[in-house]
Amino acid sequence: MKLNEGKTKQIFEIVDQPGLVLVQSKDQITAGNAVRKDQMEGKAAIANKTTSCVFELLQQSGEKATKTTFIHTVC
């Protein structure tokens, strides 16, 4: 079940893993407060890698990650 969606990510509930969410990065890029939108292949993988590294450094949580998604505890 989708919990939330923004310009760059979607957040999904993991039904069989209470307390965890799946964060799906998008290849979408925007400018001018989303007045202009486009797709940039590979952007999701870069964004997810960056986000995953930040969470790992800040929380050492052992999160599970792919190129475009990661699992983390609900905040």
Predicted model as a PDB file, atoms N, CA, C, CB and O in Angstrom, pLDDT in the B-factor column:
MODEL        1                                                                  
ATOM      1  N   MET A   1       0.839  -1.172   0.000  1.00 90.00           N  
ATOM      2  CA  MET A   1       0.000   0.000   0.000  1.00 90.00           C  
ATOM      3  C   MET A   1       0.892   1.246   0.000  1.00 90.00           C  
ATOM      4  CB  MET A   1      -0.959  -0.008   1.218  1.00 90.00           C  
ATOM      5  O   MET A   1       1.815   1.357   0.807  1.00 90.00           O  
ATOM      6  N   LYS A   2       0.604   2.188  -0.918  1.00 94.00           N  
ATOM      7  CA  LYS A   2       1.376   3.428  -0.993  1.00 94.00           C  
ATOM      8  C   LYS A   2       0.953   4.342   0.158  1.00 94.00           C  
ATOM      9  CB  LYS A   2       1.171   4.137  -2.374  1.00 94.00           C  
ATOM     10  O   LYS A   2      -0.232   4.619   0.341  1.00 94.00           O  
ATOM     11  N   LEU A   3       1.935   4.804   0.927  1.00 94.00           N  
ATOM     12  CA  LEU A   3       1.670   5.701   2.044  1.00 94.00           C  
ATOM     13  C   LEU A   3       1.798   7.164   1.651  1.00 94.00           C  
ATOM     14  CB  LEU A   3       2.607   5.398   3.185  1.00 94.00           C  
ATOM     15  O   LEU A   3       1.065   8.017   2.152  1.00 94.00           O  
ATOM     16  N   ASN A   4       2.736   7.450   0.748  1.00 94.00           N  
ATOM     17  CA  ASN A   4       2.981   8.836   0.373  1.00 94.00           C  
ATOM     18  C   ASN A   4       3.761   8.863  -0.937  1.00 94.00           C  
ATOM     19  CB  ASN A   4       3.751   9.591   1.494  1.00 94.00           C  
ATOM     20  O   ASN A   4       4.443   7.902  -1.291  1.00 94.00           O  
ATOM     21  N   GLU A   5       3.647   9.989  -1.653  1.00 94.00           N  
ATOM     22  CA  GLU A   5       4.408  10.171  -2.885  1.00 94.00           C  
ATOM     23  C   GLU A   5       4.777  11.630  -3.030  1.00 94.00           C  
ATOM     24  CB  GLU A   5       3.609   9.684  -4.114  1.00 94.00           C  
ATOM     25  O   GLU A   5       3.944  12.519  -2.847  1.00 94.00           O  
ATOM     26  N   GLY A   6       6.027  11.865  -3.360  1.00 89.00           N  
ATOM     27  CA  GLY A   6       6.508  13.217  -3.624  1.00 89.00           C  
ATOM     28  C   GLY A   6       7.068  13.304  -5.025  1.00 89.00           C  
ATOM     29  O   GLY A   6       6.851  12.408  -5.841  1.00 89.00           O  
ATOM     30  N   LYS A   7       7.792  14.382  -5.313  1.00 86.00           N  
ATOM     31  CA  LYS A   7       8.367  14.584  -6.646  1.00 86.00           C  
ATOM     32  C   LYS A   7       9.442  13.563  -6.967  1.00 86.00           C  
ATOM     33  CB  LYS A   7       8.943  15.978  -6.761  1.00 86.00           C  
ATOM     34  O   LYS A   7       9.637  13.216  -8.132  1.00 86.00           O  
ATOM     35  N   THR A   8      10.150  13.071  -5.942  1.00 87.00           N  
ATOM     36  CA  THR A   8      11.307  12.217  -6.206  1.00 87.00           C  
ATOM     37  C   THR A   8      11.207  10.808  -5.640  1.00 87.00           C  
ATOM     38  CB  THR A   8      12.516  12.859  -5.662  1.00 87.00           C  
ATOM     39  O   THR A   8      12.002   9.942  -6.005  1.00 87.00           O  
ATOM     40  N   LYS A   9      10.231  10.557  -4.742  1.00 91.00           N  
ATOM     41  CA  LYS A   9      10.152   9.242  -4.100  1.00 91.00           C  
ATOM     42  C   LYS A   9       8.711   8.847  -3.819  1.00 91.00           C  
ATOM     43  CB  LYS A   9      10.953   9.235  -2.800  1.00 91.00           C  
ATOM     44  O   LYS A   9       7.828   9.696  -3.701  1.00 91.00           O  
ATOM     45  N   GLN A  10       8.491   7.539  -3.715  1.00 94.00           N  
ATOM     46  CA  GLN A  10       7.229   6.975  -3.249  1.00 94.00           C  
ATOM     47  C   GLN A  10       7.546   6.145  -2.012  1.00 94.00           C  
ATOM     48  CB  GLN A  10       6.523   6.108  -4.367  1.00 94.00           C  
ATOM     49  O   GLN A  10       8.596   5.507  -1.944  1.00 94.00           O  
ATOM     50  N   ILE A  11       6.638   6.149  -1.027  1.00 94.00           N  
ATOM     51  CA  ILE A  11       6.835   5.379   0.198  1.00 94.00           C  
ATOM     52  C   ILE A  11       5.698   4.381   0.328  1.00 94.00           C  
ATOM     53  CB  ILE A  11       6.908   6.309   1.449  1.00 94.00           C  
ATOM     54  O   ILE A  11       4.523   4.743   0.275  1.00 94.00           O  
ATOM     55  N   PHE A  12       6.071   3.103   0.500  1.00 95.00           N  
ATOM     56  CA  PHE A  12       5.104   2.019   0.583  1.00 95.00           C  
ATOM     57  C   PHE A  12       5.198   1.302   1.922  1.00 95.00           C  
ATOM     58  CB  PHE A  12       5.314   1.033  -0.557  1.00 95.00           C  
ATOM     59  O   PHE A  12       6.287   1.126   2.468  1.00 95.00           O  
ATOM     60  N   GLU A  13       4.053   0.891   2.442  1.00 94.00           N  
ATOM     61  CA  GLU A  13       4.002   0.038   3.624  1.00 94.00           C  
ATOM     62  C   GLU A  13       4.443  -1.364   3.219  1.00 94.00           C  
ATOM     63  CB  GLU A  13       2.569   0.019   4.254  1.00 94.00           C  
ATOM     64  O   GLU A  13       4.106  -1.828   2.130  1.00 94.00           O  
ATOM     65  N   ILE A  14       5.185  -2.033   4.075  1.00 93.00           N  
ATOM     66  CA  ILE A  14       5.521  -3.441   3.853  1.00 93.00           C  
ATOM     67  C   ILE A  14       4.614  -4.233   4.788  1.00 93.00           C  
ATOM     68  CB  ILE A  14       7.073  -3.747   4.121  1.00 93.00           C  
ATOM     69  O   ILE A  14       4.876  -4.338   5.986  1.00 93.00           O  
ATOM     70  N   VAL A  15       3.553  -4.785   4.226  1.00 93.00           N  
ATOM     71  CA  VAL A  15       2.475  -5.389   5.009  1.00 93.00           C  
ATOM     72  C   VAL A  15       2.979  -6.483   5.935  1.00 93.00           C  
ATOM     73  CB  VAL A  15       1.418  -5.953   4.090  1.00 93.00           C  
ATOM     74  O   VAL A  15       2.561  -6.547   7.091  1.00 93.00           O  
ATOM     75  N   ASP A  16       3.865  -7.342   5.456  1.00 93.00           N  
ATOM     76  CA  ASP A  16       4.312  -8.468   6.275  1.00 93.00           C  
ATOM     77  C   ASP A  16       5.524  -8.142   7.143  1.00 93.00           C  
ATOM     78  CB  ASP A  16       4.635  -9.636   5.390  1.00 93.00           C  
ATOM     79  O   ASP A  16       6.096  -9.030   7.775  1.00 93.00           O  
ATOM     80  N   GLN A  17       5.919  -6.851   7.172  1.00 92.00           N  
ATOM     81  CA  GLN A  17       7.049  -6.424   8.010  1.00 92.00           C  
ATOM     82  C   GLN A  17       6.681  -5.125   8.733  1.00 92.00           C  
ATOM     83  CB  GLN A  17       8.344  -6.229   7.148  1.00 92.00           C  
ATOM     84  O   GLN A  17       7.143  -4.047   8.357  1.00 92.00           O  
ATOM     85  N   PRO A  18       5.844  -5.234   9.776  1.00 89.00           N  
ATOM     86  CA  PRO A  18       5.400  -4.036  10.500  1.00 89.00           C  
ATOM     87  C   PRO A  18       6.589  -3.201  10.983  1.00 89.00           C  
ATOM     88  CB  PRO A  18       4.520  -4.433  11.698  1.00 89.00           C  
ATOM     89  O   PRO A  18       7.605  -3.732  11.431  1.00 89.00           O  
ATOM     90  N   GLY A  19       6.431  -1.895  10.877  1.00 86.00           N  
ATOM     91  CA  GLY A  19       7.481  -0.993  11.318  1.00 86.00           C  
ATOM     92  C   GLY A  19       8.487  -0.650  10.242  1.00 86.00           C  
ATOM     93  O   GLY A  19       9.362   0.186  10.466  1.00 86.00           O  
ATOM     94  N   LEU A  20       8.384  -1.282   9.062  1.00 88.00           N  
ATOM     95  CA  LEU A  20       9.295  -0.988   7.953  1.00 88.00           C  
ATOM     96  C   LEU A  20       8.525  -0.385   6.790  1.00 88.00           C  
ATOM     97  CB  LEU A  20      10.039  -2.263   7.500  1.00 88.00           C  
ATOM     98  O   LEU A  20       7.342  -0.671   6.606  1.00 88.00           O  
ATOM     99  N   VAL A  21       9.198   0.451   6.004  1.00 90.00           N  
ATOM    100  CA  VAL A  21       8.631   1.002   4.775  1.00 90.00           C  
ATOM    101  C   VAL A  21       9.623   0.782   3.637  1.00 90.00           C  
ATOM    102  CB  VAL A  21       8.296   2.520   4.939  1.00 90.00           C  
ATOM    103  O   VAL A  21      10.825   0.653   3.870  1.00 90.00           O  
ATOM    104  N   LEU A  22       9.117   0.739   2.411  1.00 91.00           N  
ATOM    105  CA  LEU A  22       9.944   0.661   1.216  1.00 91.00           C  
ATOM    106  C   LEU A  22       9.914   2.031   0.560  1.00 91.00           C  
ATOM    107  CB  LEU A  22       9.445  -0.461   0.233  1.00 91.00           C  
ATOM    108  O   LEU A  22       8.837   2.565   0.294  1.00 91.00           O  
ATOM    109  N   VAL A  23      11.076   2.604   0.297  1.00 90.00           N  
ATOM    110  CA  VAL A  23      11.182   3.909  -0.345  1.00 90.00           C  
ATOM    111  C   VAL A  23      11.660   3.685  -1.774  1.00 90.00           C  
ATOM    112  CB  VAL A  23      12.156   4.862   0.439  1.00 90.00           C  
ATOM    113  O   VAL A  23      12.757   3.171  -1.992  1.00 90.00           O  
ATOM    114  N   GLN A  24      10.838   4.071  -2.747  1.00 92.00           N  
ATOM    115  CA  GLN A  24      11.129   3.888  -4.173  1.00 92.00           C  
ATOM    116  C   GLN A  24      11.514   5.233  -4.765  1.00 92.00           C  
ATOM    117  CB  GLN A  24       9.907   3.277  -4.931  1.00 92.00           C  
ATOM    118  O   GLN A  24      10.692   6.148  -4.809  1.00 92.00           O  
ATOM    119  N   SER A  25      12.745   5.363  -5.219  1.00 92.00           N  
ATOM    120  CA  SER A  25      13.193   6.601  -5.868  1.00 92.00           C  
ATOM    121  C   SER A  25      12.699   6.638  -7.309  1.00 92.00           C  
ATOM    122  CB  SER A  25      14.739   6.721  -5.822  1.00 92.00           C  
ATOM    123  O   SER A  25      12.468   5.597  -7.924  1.00 92.00           O  
ATOM    124  N   LYS A  26      12.540   7.852  -7.842  1.00 93.00           N  
ATOM    125  CA  LYS A  26      12.063   8.038  -9.216  1.00 93.00           C  
ATOM    126  C   LYS A  26      13.177   8.622 -10.085  1.00 93.00           C  
ATOM    127  CB  LYS A  26      10.818   8.961  -9.244  1.00 93.00           C  
ATOM    128  O   LYS A  26      14.079   9.294  -9.585  1.00 93.00           O  
ATOM    129  N   ASP A  27      13.102   8.360 -11.381  1.00 94.00           N  
ATOM    130  CA  ASP A  27      14.017   8.958 -12.350  1.00 94.00           C  
ATOM    131  C   ASP A  27      13.573  10.365 -12.745  1.00 94.00           C  
ATOM    132  CB  ASP A  27      14.121   8.076 -13.592  1.00 94.00           C  
ATOM    133  O   ASP A  27      14.200  10.989 -13.601  1.00 94.00           O  
ATOM    134  N   GLN A  28      12.515  10.867 -12.141  1.00 91.00           N  
ATOM    135  CA  GLN A  28      11.966  12.179 -12.489  1.00 91.00           C  
ATOM    136  C   GLN A  28      12.832  13.312 -11.938  1.00 91.00           C  
ATOM    137  CB  GLN A  28      10.534  12.310 -11.961  1.00 91.00           C  
ATOM    138  O   GLN A  28      13.304  13.253 -10.803  1.00 91.00           O  
ATOM    139  N   ILE A  29      13.029  14.337 -12.757  1.00 88.00           N  
ATOM    140  CA  ILE A  29      13.685  15.560 -12.315  1.00 88.00           C  
ATOM    141  C   ILE A  29      12.707  16.704 -12.543  1.00 88.00           C  
ATOM    142  CB  ILE A  29      15.044  15.802 -13.077  1.00 88.00           C  
ATOM    143  O   ILE A  29      11.885  16.655 -13.458  1.00 88.00           O  
ATOM    144  N   THR A  30      12.798  17.727 -11.710  1.00 85.00           N  
ATOM    145  CA  THR A  30      11.891  18.866 -11.824  1.00 85.00           C  
ATOM    146  C   THR A  30      12.669  20.169 -11.695  1.00 85.00           C  
ATOM    147  CB  THR A  30      10.783  18.792 -10.753  1.00 85.00           C  
ATOM    148  O   THR A  30      13.788  20.202 -11.184  1.00 85.00           O  
ATOM    149  N   ALA A  31      12.045  21.238 -12.171  1.00 85.00           N  
ATOM    150  CA  ALA A  31      12.597  22.587 -12.020  1.00 85.00           C  
ATOM    151  C   ALA A  31      11.436  23.550 -11.824  1.00 85.00           C  
ATOM    152  CB  ALA A  31      13.469  22.999 -13.264  1.00 85.00           C  
ATOM    153  O   ALA A  31      10.314  23.292 -12.259  1.00 85.00           O  
ATOM    154  N   GLY A  32      11.724  24.652 -11.167  1.00 85.00           N  
ATOM    155  CA  GLY A  32      10.687  25.666 -10.977  1.00 85.00           C  
ATOM    156  C   GLY A  32       9.513  25.155 -10.189  1.00 85.00           C  
ATOM    157  O   GLY A  32       8.366  25.371 -10.581  1.00 85.00           O  
ATOM    158  N   ASN A  33       9.774  24.469  -9.067  1.00 81.00           N  
ATOM    159  CA  ASN A  33       8.726  23.905  -8.222  1.00 81.00           C  
ATOM    160  C   ASN A  33       7.807  22.987  -9.032  1.00 81.00           C  
ATOM    161  CB  ASN A  33       7.909  25.028  -7.564  1.00 81.00           C  
ATOM    162  O   ASN A  33       6.583  23.055  -8.926  1.00 81.00           O  
ATOM    163  N   ALA A  34       8.426  22.134  -9.836  1.00 77.00           N  
ATOM    164  CA  ALA A  34       7.761  21.115 -10.663  1.00 77.00           C  
ATOM    165  C   ALA A  34       7.007  21.692 -11.850  1.00 77.00           C  
ATOM    166  CB  ALA A  34       6.808  20.321  -9.819  1.00 77.00           C  
ATOM    167  O   ALA A  34       6.193  20.991 -12.451  1.00 77.00           O  
ATOM    168  N   VAL A  35       7.254  22.954 -12.208  1.00 84.00           N  
ATOM    169  CA  VAL A  35       6.656  23.519 -13.415  1.00 84.00           C  
ATOM    170  C   VAL A  35       7.192  22.768 -14.629  1.00 84.00           C  
ATOM    171  CB  VAL A  35       6.954  25.047 -13.529  1.00 84.00           C  
ATOM    172  O   VAL A  35       6.447  22.479 -15.566  1.00 84.00           O  
ATOM    173  N   ARG A  36       8.490  22.452 -14.610  1.00 88.00           N  
ATOM    174  CA  ARG A  36       9.103  21.647 -15.672  1.00 88.00           C  
ATOM    175  C   ARG A  36       9.450  20.281 -15.090  1.00 88.00           C  
ATOM    176  CB  ARG A  36      10.384  22.352 -16.266  1.00 88.00           C  
ATOM    177  O   ARG A  36      10.021  20.182 -14.003  1.00 88.00           O  
ATOM    178  N   LYS A  37       9.095  19.222 -15.832  1.00 86.00           N  
ATOM    179  CA  LYS A  37       9.381  17.850 -15.398  1.00 86.00           C  
ATOM    180  C   LYS A  37       9.990  17.081 -16.560  1.00 86.00           C  
ATOM    181  CB  LYS A  37       8.090  17.139 -14.882  1.00 86.00           C  
ATOM    182  O   LYS A  37       9.671  17.325 -17.724  1.00 86.00           O  
ATOM    183  N   ASP A  38      10.868  16.152 -16.223  1.00 88.00           N  
ATOM    184  CA  ASP A  38      11.467  15.290 -17.239  1.00 88.00           C  
ATOM    185  C   ASP A  38      11.956  14.021 -16.557  1.00 88.00           C  
ATOM    186  CB  ASP A  38      12.637  16.013 -17.988  1.00 88.00           C  
ATOM    187  O   ASP A  38      12.023  13.949 -15.330  1.00 88.00           O  
ATOM    188  N   GLN A  39      12.293  13.031 -17.357  1.00 91.00           N  
ATOM    189  CA  GLN A  39      12.858  11.782 -16.848  1.00 91.00           C  
ATOM    190  C   GLN A  39      14.354  11.764 -17.152  1.00 91.00           C  
ATOM    191  CB  GLN A  39      12.143  10.537 -17.477  1.00 91.00           C  
ATOM    192  O   GLN A  39      14.775  12.131 -18.249  1.00 91.00           O  
ATOM    193  N   MET A  40      15.143  11.341 -16.186  1.00 92.00           N  
ATOM    194  CA  MET A  40      16.586  11.220 -16.375  1.00 92.00           C  
ATOM    195  C   MET A  40      16.970   9.799 -15.975  1.00 92.00           C  
ATOM    196  CB  MET A  40      17.383  12.299 -15.531  1.00 92.00           C  
ATOM    197  O   MET A  40      17.055   9.478 -14.790  1.00 92.00           O  
ATOM    198  N   GLU A  41      17.200   8.954 -16.974  1.00 94.00           N  
ATOM    199  CA  GLU A  41      17.520   7.558 -16.700  1.00 94.00           C  
ATOM    200  C   GLU A  41      18.741   7.446 -15.787  1.00 94.00           C  
ATOM    201  CB  GLU A  41      17.765   6.801 -18.010  1.00 94.00           C  
ATOM    202  O   GLU A  41      19.776   8.066 -16.030  1.00 94.00           O  
ATOM    203  N   GLY A  42      18.600   6.652 -14.747  1.00 94.00           N  
ATOM    204  CA  GLY A  42      19.685   6.439 -13.805  1.00 94.00           C  
ATOM    205  C   GLY A  42      19.669   7.368 -12.601  1.00 94.00           C  
ATOM    206  O   GLY A  42      20.403   7.144 -11.639  1.00 94.00           O  
ATOM    207  N   LYS A  43      18.838   8.413 -12.641  1.00 93.00           N  
ATOM    208  CA  LYS A  43      18.770   9.369 -11.540  1.00 93.00           C  
ATOM    209  C   LYS A  43      18.301   8.693 -10.256  1.00 93.00           C  
ATOM    210  CB  LYS A  43      17.837  10.528 -11.897  1.00 93.00           C  
ATOM    211  O   LYS A  43      18.812   8.994  -9.178  1.00 93.00           O  
ATOM    212  N   ALA A  44      17.327   7.778 -10.360  1.00 93.00           N  
ATOM    213  CA  ALA A  44      16.808   7.088  -9.175  1.00 93.00           C  
ATOM    214  C   ALA A  44      17.899   6.276  -8.482  1.00 93.00           C  
ATOM    215  CB  ALA A  44      15.640   6.172  -9.560  1.00 93.00           C  
ATOM    216  O   ALA A  44      17.975   6.253  -7.254  1.00 93.00           O  
ATOM    217  N   ALA A  45      18.729   5.621  -9.259  1.00 93.00           N  
ATOM    218  CA  ALA A  45      19.813   4.816  -8.681  1.00 93.00           C  
ATOM    219  C   ALA A  45      20.809   5.692  -7.930  1.00 93.00           C  
ATOM    220  CB  ALA A  45      20.538   4.024  -9.778  1.00 93.00           C  
ATOM    221  O   ALA A  45      21.268   5.324  -6.848  1.00 93.00           O  
ATOM    222  N   ILE A  46      21.144   6.845  -8.497  1.00 93.00           N  
ATOM    223  CA  ILE A  46      22.075   7.766  -7.840  1.00 93.00           C  
ATOM    224  C   ILE A  46      21.444   8.340  -6.573  1.00 93.00           C  
ATOM    225  CB  ILE A  46      22.485   8.908  -8.802  1.00 93.00           C  
ATOM    226  O   ILE A  46      22.088   8.395  -5.526  1.00 93.00           O  
ATOM    227  N   ALA A  47      20.186   8.765  -6.670  1.00 89.00           N  
ATOM    228  CA  ALA A  47      19.498   9.329  -5.503  1.00 89.00           C  
ATOM    229  C   ALA A  47      19.375   8.295  -4.389  1.00 89.00           C  
ATOM    230  CB  ALA A  47      18.105   9.846  -5.898  1.00 89.00           C  
ATOM    231  O   ALA A  47      19.575   8.613  -3.217  1.00 89.00           O  
ATOM    232  N   ASN A  48      19.045   7.061  -4.755  1.00 87.00           N  
ATOM    233  CA  ASN A  48      18.887   6.022  -3.745  1.00 87.00           C  
ATOM    234  C   ASN A  48      20.221   5.690  -3.082  1.00 87.00           C  
ATOM    235  CB  ASN A  48      18.282   4.767  -4.367  1.00 87.00           C  
ATOM    236  O   ASN A  48      20.278   5.477  -1.871  1.00 87.00           O  
ATOM    237  N   LYS A  49      21.271   5.646  -3.856  1.00 88.00           N  
ATOM    238  CA  LYS A  49      22.603   5.370  -3.299  1.00 88.00           C  
ATOM    239  C   LYS A  49      22.985   6.458  -2.292  1.00 88.00           C  
ATOM    240  CB  LYS A  49      23.669   5.282  -4.434  1.00 88.00           C  
ATOM    241  O   LYS A  49      23.484   6.165  -1.206  1.00 88.00           O  
ATOM    242  N   THR A  50      22.745   7.701  -2.665  1.00 88.00           N  
ATOM    243  CA  THR A  50      23.049   8.816  -1.773  1.00 88.00           C  
ATOM    244  C   THR A  50      22.225   8.721  -0.491  1.00 88.00           C  
ATOM    245  CB  THR A  50      22.786  10.157  -2.478  1.00 88.00           C  
ATOM    246  O   THR A  50      22.770   8.831   0.607  1.00 88.00           O  
ATOM    247  N   THR A  51      20.919   8.517  -0.626  1.00 81.00           N  
ATOM    248  CA  THR A  51      20.043   8.421   0.538  1.00 81.00           C  
ATOM    249  C   THR A  51      20.442   7.248   1.418  1.00 81.00           C  
ATOM    250  CB  THR A  51      18.583   8.282   0.102  1.00 81.00           C  
ATOM    251  O   THR A  51      20.499   7.378   2.640  1.00 81.00           O  
ATOM    252  N   SER A  52      20.718   6.107   0.807  1.00 78.00           N  
ATOM    253  CA  SER A  52      21.121   4.929   1.579  1.00 78.00           C  
ATOM    254  C   SER A  52      22.396   5.182   2.358  1.00 78.00           C  
ATOM    255  CB  SER A  52      21.310   3.732   0.660  1.00 78.00           C  
ATOM    256  O   SER A  52      22.498   4.789   3.520  1.00 78.00           O  
ATOM    257  N   CYS A  53      23.369   5.831   1.741  1.00 81.00           N  
ATOM    258  CA  CYS A  53      24.623   6.129   2.438  1.00 81.00           C  
ATOM    259  C   CYS A  53      24.387   7.070   3.618  1.00 81.00           C  
ATOM    260  CB  CYS A  53      25.640   6.748   1.466  1.00 81.00           C  
ATOM    261  O   CYS A  53      24.979   6.897   4.683  1.00 81.00           O  
ATOM    262  N   VAL A  54      23.529   8.055   3.428  1.00 76.00           N  
ATOM    263  CA  VAL A  54      23.233   8.987   4.519  1.00 76.00           C  
ATOM    264  C   VAL A  54      22.600   8.240   5.688  1.00 76.00           C  
ATOM    265  CB  VAL A  54      22.298  10.120   4.034  1.00 76.00           C  
ATOM    266  O   VAL A  54      23.026   8.408   6.831  1.00 76.00           O  
ATOM    267  N   PHE A  55      21.574   7.408   5.412  1.00 70.00           N  
ATOM    268  CA  PHE A  55      20.946   6.649   6.490  1.00 70.00           C  
ATOM    269  C   PHE A  55      21.941   5.718   7.165  1.00 70.00           C  
ATOM    270  CB  PHE A  55      19.764   5.850   5.956  1.00 70.00           C  
ATOM    271  O   PHE A  55      21.935   5.580   8.388  1.00 70.00           O  
ATOM    272  N   GLU A  56      22.787   5.086   6.381  1.00 73.00           N  
ATOM    273  CA  GLU A  56      23.774   4.167   6.952  1.00 73.00           C  
ATOM    274  C   GLU A  56      24.732   4.907   7.877  1.00 73.00           C  
ATOM    275  CB  GLU A  56      24.557   3.458   5.838  1.00 73.00           C  
ATOM    276  O   GLU A  56      25.026   4.444   8.980  1.00 73.00           O  
ATOM    277  N   LEU A  57      25.208   6.036   7.430  1.00 67.00           N  
ATOM    278  CA  LEU A  57      26.136   6.814   8.242  1.00 67.00           C  
ATOM    279  C   LEU A  57      25.467   7.354   9.508  1.00 67.00           C  
ATOM    280  CB  LEU A  57      26.707   7.966   7.423  1.00 67.00           C  
ATOM    281  O   LEU A  57      26.062   7.342  10.585  1.00 67.00           O  
ATOM    282  N   LEU A  58      24.233   7.825   9.371  1.00 59.00           N  
ATOM    283  CA  LEU A  58      23.552   8.433  10.514  1.00 59.00           C  
ATOM    284  C   LEU A  58      23.033   7.407  11.512  1.00 59.00           C  
ATOM    285  CB  LEU A  58      22.410   9.283  10.033  1.00 59.00           C  
ATOM    286  O   LEU A  58      23.073   7.642  12.720  1.00 59.00           O  
ATOM    287  N   GLN A  59      22.548   6.274  11.021  1.00 61.00           N  
ATOM    288  CA  GLN A  59      21.860   5.353  11.914  1.00 61.00           C  
ATOM    289  C   GLN A  59      22.448   3.959  11.983  1.00 61.00           C  
ATOM    290  CB  GLN A  59      20.465   5.250  11.509  1.00 61.00           C  
ATOM    291  O   GLN A  59      22.068   3.188  12.864  1.00 61.00           O  
ATOM    292  N   GLN A  60      23.364   3.602  11.088  1.00 68.00           N  
ATOM    293  CA  GLN A  60      23.941   2.257  11.071  1.00 68.00           C  
ATOM    294  C   GLN A  60      22.839   1.216  11.258  1.00 68.00           C  
ATOM    295  CB  GLN A  60      25.022   2.108  12.174  1.00 68.00           C  
ATOM    296  O   GLN A  60      22.936   0.338  12.117  1.00 68.00           O  
ATOM    297  N   SER A  61      21.789   1.328  10.439  1.00 57.00           N  
ATOM    298  CA  SER A  61      20.568   0.541  10.642  1.00 57.00           C  
ATOM    299  C   SER A  61      20.557  -0.814   9.945  1.00 57.00           C  
ATOM    300  CB  SER A  61      19.400   1.325  10.175  1.00 57.00           C  
ATOM    301  O   SER A  61      19.653  -1.610  10.198  1.00 57.00           O  
ATOM    302  N   GLY A  62      21.515  -1.107   9.086  1.00 62.00           N  
ATOM    303  CA  GLY A  62      21.494  -2.381   8.376  1.00 62.00           C  
ATOM    304  C   GLY A  62      20.361  -2.466   7.370  1.00 62.00           C  
ATOM    305  O   GLY A  62      19.849  -3.557   7.118  1.00 62.00           O  
ATOM    306  N   GLU A  63      19.960  -1.358   6.795  1.00 60.00           N  
ATOM    307  CA  GLU A  63      18.863  -1.356   5.837  1.00 60.00           C  
ATOM    308  C   GLU A  63      19.175  -2.209   4.606  1.00 60.00           C  
ATOM    309  CB  GLU A  63      18.549   0.067   5.413  1.00 60.00           C  
ATOM    310  O   GLU A  63      20.337  -2.393   4.243  1.00 60.00           O  
ATOM    311  N   LYS A  64      18.125  -2.723   3.974  1.00 65.00           N  
ATOM    312  CA  LYS A  64      18.259  -3.536   2.766  1.00 65.00           C  
ATOM    313  C   LYS A  64      18.021  -2.625   1.563  1.00 65.00           C  
ATOM    314  CB  LYS A  64      17.252  -4.752   2.772  1.00 65.00           C  
ATOM    315  O   LYS A  64      17.048  -1.871   1.553  1.00 65.00           O  
ATOM    316  N   ALA A  65      18.882  -2.679   0.556  1.00 62.00           N  
ATOM    317  CA  ALA A  65      18.767  -1.754  -0.567  1.00 62.00           C  
ATOM    318  C   ALA A  65      19.014  -2.440  -1.899  1.00 62.00           C  
ATOM    319  CB  ALA A  65      19.735  -0.608  -0.399  1.00 62.00           C  
ATOM    320  O   ALA A  65      19.781  -3.398  -1.994  1.00 62.00           O  
ATOM    321  N   THR A  66      18.335  -1.920  -2.942  1.00 63.00           N  
ATOM    322  CA  THR A  66      18.624  -2.259  -4.332  1.00 63.00           C  
ATOM    323  C   THR A  66      19.097  -0.961  -4.985  1.00 63.00           C  
ATOM    324  CB  THR A  66      17.352  -2.880  -5.081  1.00 63.00           C  
ATOM    325  O   THR A  66      19.377   0.011  -4.284  1.00 63.00           O  
ATOM    326  N   LYS A  67      19.188  -0.932  -6.287  1.00 61.00           N  
ATOM    327  CA  LYS A  67      19.636   0.288  -6.957  1.00 61.00           C  
ATOM    328  C   LYS A  67      18.630   1.427  -6.832  1.00 61.00           C  
ATOM    329  CB  LYS A  67      19.903   0.004  -8.417  1.00 61.00           C  
ATOM    330  O   LYS A  67      19.030   2.591  -6.824  1.00 61.00           O  
ATOM    331  N   THR A  68      17.332   1.124  -6.736  1.00 65.00           N  
ATOM    332  CA  THR A  68      16.341   2.199  -6.698  1.00 65.00           C  
ATOM    333  C   THR A  68      15.418   2.153  -5.489  1.00 65.00           C  
ATOM    334  CB  THR A  68      15.519   2.157  -7.935  1.00 65.00           C  
ATOM    335  O   THR A  68      14.519   2.988  -5.392  1.00 65.00           O  
ATOM    336  N   THR A  69      15.599   1.209  -4.559  1.00 69.00           N  
ATOM    337  CA  THR A  69      14.754   1.147  -3.369  1.00 69.00           C  
ATOM    338  C   THR A  69      15.585   0.796  -2.142  1.00 69.00           C  
ATOM    339  CB  THR A  69      13.624   0.121  -3.561  1.00 69.00           C  
ATOM    340  O   THR A  69      16.672   0.230  -2.255  1.00 69.00           O  
ATOM    341  N   PHE A  70      15.062   1.136  -0.974  1.00 71.00           N  
ATOM    342  CA  PHE A  70      15.655   0.658   0.266  1.00 71.00           C  
ATOM    343  C   PHE A  70      14.555   0.493   1.307  1.00 71.00           C  
ATOM    344  CB  PHE A  70      16.756   1.630   0.771  1.00 71.00           C  
ATOM    345  O   PHE A  70      13.495   1.112   1.209  1.00 71.00           O  
ATOM    346  N   ILE A  71      14.813  -0.334   2.290  1.00 72.00           N  
ATOM    347  CA  ILE A  71      13.874  -0.598   3.376  1.00 72.00           C  
ATOM    348  C   ILE A  71      14.454   0.024   4.635  1.00 72.00           C  
ATOM    349  CB  ILE A  71      13.614  -2.142   3.563  1.00 72.00           C  
ATOM    350  O   ILE A  71      15.639  -0.128   4.933  1.00 72.00           O  
ATOM    351  N   HIS A  72      13.604   0.724   5.365  1.00 70.00           N  
ATOM    352  CA  HIS A  72      14.057   1.381   6.587  1.00 70.00           C  
ATOM    353  C   HIS A  72      12.936   1.358   7.605  1.00 70.00           C  
ATOM    354  CB  HIS A  72      14.513   2.834   6.308  1.00 70.00           C  
ATOM    355  O   HIS A  72      11.771   1.177   7.250  1.00 70.00           O  
ATOM    356  N   THR A  73      13.277   1.538   8.858  1.00 72.00           N  
ATOM    357  CA  THR A  73      12.262   1.580   9.906  1.00 72.00           C  
ATOM    358  C   THR A  73      11.397   2.825   9.734  1.00 72.00           C  
ATOM    359  CB  THR A  73      12.917   1.561  11.310  1.00 72.00           C  
ATOM    360  O   THR A  73      11.853   3.844   9.215  1.00 72.00           O  
ATOM    361  N   VAL A  74      10.144   2.730  10.175  1.00 70.00           N  
ATOM    362  CA  VAL A  74       9.232   3.850  10.110  1.00 70.00           C  
ATOM    363  C   VAL A  74       9.687   4.918  11.100  1.00 70.00           C  
ATOM    364  CB  VAL A  74       7.782   3.400  10.402  1.00 70.00           C  
ATOM    365  O   VAL A  74       9.995   4.603  12.249  1.00 70.00           O  
ATOM    366  N   CYS A  75       9.731   6.161  10.674  1.00 66.00           N  
ATOM    367  CA  CYS A  75      10.174   7.258  11.560  1.00 66.00           C  
ATOM    368  C   CYS A  75       8.978   7.888  12.244  1.00 66.00           C  
ATOM    369  CB  CYS A  75      10.959   8.334  10.766  1.00 66.00           C  
ATOM    370  O   CYS A  75       9.137   8.824  13.027  1.00 66.00           O  
TER     371      CYS A  75                                                      
ENDMDL                                                                          
END                                                                             
